[in-house]
Structure formats: structure tokens, C-alpha cells
Amino acid sequence: MGRHVRVAAAAAAALVCLSGGLSGCSGPEPLPSGSYVGMSPSATASSSSTPSATPSAPTGPTVPAEVDSAVANLAEQQRRLRETDTSRNALAAINDGLGTTRSGLKTVRDFAFGTEKSCAKVAAGLATTKSGAGVVTRNAPAAFTANERRRAAAGAVSTAASAVESAVKAAGLAIAALTDVAAAVKDARAQASDAVAQARDADSTAAKAKATAADLVATASSIAAKAC
């Protein structure tokens, strides 16, 4: 029939560590001391007139090998999602580029008209504006690619979670009776959902930054053309 359900507690603990939910987890939780493999008690011979006590077998549902395998695959997919790069670095570069773009536009405005007018400084400001926008444009694709990879990894986690549920059903068991397995599946689905939401927000941020940078360049170019 496979391992006893308490073996799944170790798998569930490993899934929590893999999802980054607990600090200080360095790997799967070891099994508690003692055996949790479901076995029938065996009779023990004794020279004493009083029969020796026979340990009772663990009670509760067992986890078939197919379910064990599905849970292990779920843990692996969560590990891959955790290790898939986010768009954090690309978004940081985009943010810096947008800041440079705004700084360039300010220079253009400051020296385009009035007593401090300087076409040389306007030209320099326009160049800075375009340079910053270029940083935004170059890093946006990297952000989109990273976000797509995160979505794919999250999809694999969701698929693996469904596979666990299917394996439990095929074994003729109710997942509600396997509390550790049910908790692992719930945690995995939450992790996948969070990753998809983060990727969606990051895509939106990168797209808005591209549009904003383009608008700033257009404004700076228009001012420079009128002033100089």
C-alpha cells in the first residue's frame, strides 16, 4: 500500500521550506525518530509466563506509492518555481532609466527659455532624456521574459497539484483524510497564484514605464525644437 500518511508530514514540511514560507529551512525536514511504515504486528516468543506486549500498528489511512510520487513531483515543481528568476533586476534598471529620463527633461525645461537659456544645455538634457529612455526600452524585454518564465513555472506547480489530487482519487481515498497532503496542495496552489499575480503586476509596471519614457522623450524633443 505504500508509506503511512505520517510520512507525508515530512513532504509537507519540505514544501513549506521550498515555497520560502519559513526562514532558516535548509532542506527537507527529516522524518521523526521511529518507524512510520505501516506493518502488521508480529507475535514475539517469550520465555516468561507473561506474554510480551505486541506494538500496535499505526492507525489511519496509508499513502500509496503513486501519491508519494505525485507529492515528490509537486515539491520539485515548487523548488523550480522558487529558483526561477524574477524580473526584479530588470525592473530596477527600468526604474533607474526612467529617473534619468525625467532628469534630462528637467534640464531641457530649465534651460530652454528665460534668462538662463542655453541651447547647449538643452541639447545635453535632450541627450540625457533619450539615454534614460533607451535604458528603459532595453530592459523591458528582459522583464517580460522573466515574467513569462515565472508564469510557466507557476503553471507547472498547479499541474503537479492537480496530479496529486488525481492520484489520491485514483487510490480510492479522500484527500481530506490525508491532512498533510491536502495542506501541501493548498500551499502549492497559493504559491503558484502569488507568482502569477506578481508576474502580471511586473508586466504592467514595465509596459507603463516604456510608455512614460516615450512620452518624456517626445516632450523634451518638442521643447528643444521650439527653443533652439
C-alpha positions as CSV (number, residue, x, y, z in Angstrom):
1,M,0.0,0.0,0.0
2,G,2.9,2.5,0.4
3,R,4.0,4.7,3.2
4,H,1.9,5.6,6.2
5,V,0.3,9.1,6.0
6,R,2.6,10.5,8.6
7,V,5.4,10.2,6.0
8,A,3.6,12.9,4.2
9,A,4.2,15.3,7.0
10,A,7.8,15.4,6.1
11,A,6.9,16.1,2.5
12,A,4.5,18.8,3.6
13,A,7.3,20.4,5.7
14,A,9.6,20.3,2.8
15,L,7.0,22.0,0.6
16,V,6.7,24.9,3.1
17,C,10.5,25.3,3.0
18,L,10.6,25.2,-0.8
19,S,7.9,27.9,-1.0
20,G,10.0,30.2,1.0
21,G,7.4,30.4,3.8
22,L,9.8,29.6,6.6
23,S,13.2,31.3,7.2
24,G,16.0,29.1,8.2
25,C,14.9,26.0,6.3
26,S,17.9,24.4,4.6
27,G,16.3,21.3,3.2
28,P,13.5,18.8,3.7
29,E,12.5,18.1,7.3
30,P,13.9,14.7,8.5
31,L,11.4,12.0,9.5
32,P,10.7,12.0,13.2
33,S,12.5,9.2,15.1
34,G,10.8,5.9,14.9
35,S,9.2,3.9,12.1
36,Y,6.1,5.1,10.4
37,V,5.9,2.4,7.8
38,G,2.6,0.6,8.2
39,M,3.3,-3.0,9.3
40,S,1.2,-5.7,10.9
41,P,2.4,-6.6,14.4
42,S,4.2,-9.9,14.7
43,A,4.0,-12.4,17.5
44,T,7.1,-12.4,19.8
45,A,8.2,-15.6,21.6
46,S,8.9,-15.2,25.3
47,S,10.4,-17.4,27.9
48,S,8.3,-15.6,30.5
49,S,4.9,-16.9,31.5
50,T,3.5,-13.5,30.8
51,P,3.2,-12.8,27.0
52,S,5.3,-9.9,25.8
53,A,3.3,-6.8,24.7
54,T,2.9,-6.5,20.9
55,P,3.2,-3.0,19.5
56,S,0.1,-1.9,17.6
57,A,0.2,-0.8,14.0
58,P,-0.2,2.9,13.2
59,T,-3.8,3.8,12.6
60,G,-5.3,6.0,9.9
61,P,-5.1,5.9,6.0
62,T,-1.9,5.0,4.2
63,V,-0.4,6.9,1.3
64,P,0.1,4.7,-1.8
65,A,3.3,4.9,-3.7
66,E,1.6,6.7,-6.5
67,V,0.5,9.5,-4.2
68,D,4.0,9.6,-2.7
69,S,5.5,10.1,-6.2
70,A,3.0,12.8,-7.0
71,V,3.8,14.7,-3.8
72,A,7.5,14.4,-4.5
73,N,7.0,15.9,-8.0
74,L,4.9,18.7,-6.6
75,A,7.8,19.5,-4.2
76,E,10.2,19.5,-7.2
77,Q,8.0,21.9,-9.2
78,Q,7.8,24.3,-6.2
79,R,11.6,24.2,-6.0
80,R,11.8,25.1,-9.6
81,L,9.4,28.0,-9.2
82,R,11.3,29.3,-6.2
83,E,14.5,29.2,-8.2
84,T,13.1,30.8,-11.4
85,D,14.5,34.3,-11.7
86,T,12.0,37.2,-11.2
87,S,12.1,40.4,-13.1
88,R,13.4,42.3,-10.1
89,N,16.7,43.2,-11.6
90,A,15.2,44.3,-14.9
91,L,12.6,46.4,-13.1
92,A,15.3,48.1,-11.0
93,A,17.2,49.0,-14.2
94,I,13.9,50.3,-15.8
95,N,13.3,52.5,-12.7
96,D,16.8,53.9,-12.9
97,G,16.4,54.6,-16.6
98,L,13.1,56.4,-16.0
99,G,14.7,58.5,-13.4
100,T,17.4,59.5,-15.8
101,T,14.8,60.4,-18.4
102,R,12.9,62.7,-16.1
103,S,16.2,64.3,-15.0
104,G,17.0,65.0,-18.7
105,L,13.6,66.5,-19.3
106,K,14.0,68.8,-16.3
107,T,17.3,70.1,-17.7
108,V,15.7,70.8,-21.1
109,R,12.9,72.8,-19.4
110,D,15.3,74.7,-17.1
111,F,17.4,76.0,-20.0
112,A,15.0,76.2,-22.9
113,F,13.7,79.7,-22.2
114,G,14.3,82.7,-19.9
115,T,17.4,84.4,-18.8
116,E,19.2,81.1,-18.2
117,K,18.5,79.9,-21.7
118,S,21.3,77.7,-23.1
119,C,20.9,75.6,-26.2
120,A,24.0,73.6,-25.3
121,K,22.4,72.6,-22.0
122,V,19.1,71.9,-23.7
123,A,20.9,69.6,-26.2
124,A,22.6,67.9,-23.3
125,G,19.3,67.5,-21.5
126,L,17.7,66.0,-24.5
127,A,20.5,63.6,-24.9
128,T,20.1,62.5,-21.3
129,T,16.4,62.1,-21.8
130,K,16.9,59.8,-24.7
131,S,19.7,57.8,-23.0
132,G,17.4,57.1,-20.0
133,A,14.6,56.1,-22.2
134,G,17.0,53.7,-24.0
135,V,17.7,52.0,-20.7
136,V,14.0,51.5,-20.1
137,T,13.5,50.2,-23.6
138,R,16.4,47.8,-23.5
139,N,15.4,46.3,-20.1
140,A,11.7,45.9,-20.7
141,P,12.0,42.7,-22.8
142,A,14.1,41.1,-20.1
143,A,11.4,41.9,-17.6
144,F,8.7,40.4,-19.9
145,T,10.8,37.3,-20.5
146,A,11.4,36.7,-16.8
147,N,7.7,37.2,-16.0
148,E,6.7,34.7,-18.7
149,R,9.1,32.1,-17.2
150,R,7.6,32.7,-13.8
151,R,4.1,32.1,-15.2
152,A,5.2,28.9,-16.8
153,A,6.8,27.6,-13.6
154,A,3.7,28.5,-11.7
155,G,1.6,26.6,-14.2
156,A,3.8,23.5,-13.7
157,V,3.1,23.8,-9.9
158,S,-0.6,24.0,-10.5
159,T,-0.5,21.0,-12.8
160,A,1.5,19.0,-10.3
161,A,-1.0,19.9,-7.5
162,S,-3.8,18.6,-9.7
163,A,-1.8,15.4,-10.3
164,V,-1.6,14.8,-6.5
165,E,-5.4,15.2,-6.3
166,S,-5.9,12.8,-9.2
167,A,-3.5,10.2,-7.6
168,V,-5.4,10.4,-4.3
169,K,-8.7,9.9,-6.1
170,A,-7.4,7.0,-8.2
171,A,-6.3,5.3,-5.0
172,G,-9.9,5.5,-3.7
173,L,-9.0,7.9,-0.9
174,A,-10.4,11.3,0.1
175,I,-7.8,14.0,0.2
176,A,-9.5,15.5,3.2
177,A,-8.4,12.4,5.1
178,L,-4.8,13.0,4.2
179,T,-4.4,16.3,6.0
180,D,-0.7,16.8,5.3
181,V,-1.2,16.1,1.6
182,A,-4.2,18.4,1.5
183,A,-2.2,21.1,3.2
184,A,0.7,20.7,0.8
185,V,-1.6,21.0,-2.2
186,K,-3.2,24.1,-0.8
187,D,0.2,25.7,-0.1
188,A,1.4,24.9,-3.6
189,R,-1.7,26.5,-5.3
190,A,-1.3,29.6,-3.2
191,Q,2.4,29.9,-4.2
192,A,1.5,29.5,-7.9
193,S,-1.3,32.1,-7.6
194,D,1.1,34.6,-5.9
195,A,3.7,34.1,-8.6
196,V,1.2,34.7,-11.4
197,A,-0.1,37.8,-9.8
198,Q,3.5,39.2,-9.2
199,A,4.4,38.5,-12.9
200,R,1.2,40.3,-14.1
201,D,2.0,43.3,-12.0
202,A,5.6,43.4,-13.1
203,D,4.5,43.2,-16.8
204,S,2.2,46.2,-16.2
205,T,5.0,48.2,-14.5
206,A,7.4,47.6,-17.3
207,A,4.8,48.4,-20.0
208,K,3.9,51.7,-18.3
209,A,7.5,52.7,-17.9
210,K,8.1,52.2,-21.6
211,A,5.1,54.4,-22.5
212,T,6.1,57.0,-19.9
213,A,9.7,57.2,-21.2
214,A,8.5,57.6,-24.7
215,D,6.2,60.5,-23.7
216,L,9.1,62.2,-21.8
217,V,11.3,62.0,-24.9
218,A,8.6,63.4,-27.1
219,T,8.1,66.3,-24.7
220,A,11.8,67.0,-24.4
221,S,12.2,66.9,-28.1
222,S,9.3,69.3,-28.7
223,I,10.6,71.8,-26.2
224,A,14.1,71.6,-27.6
225,A,12.9,72.2,-31.1
226,K,10.9,75.3,-30.1
227,A,13.6,76.8,-28.0
228,C,16.7,76.1,-30.2
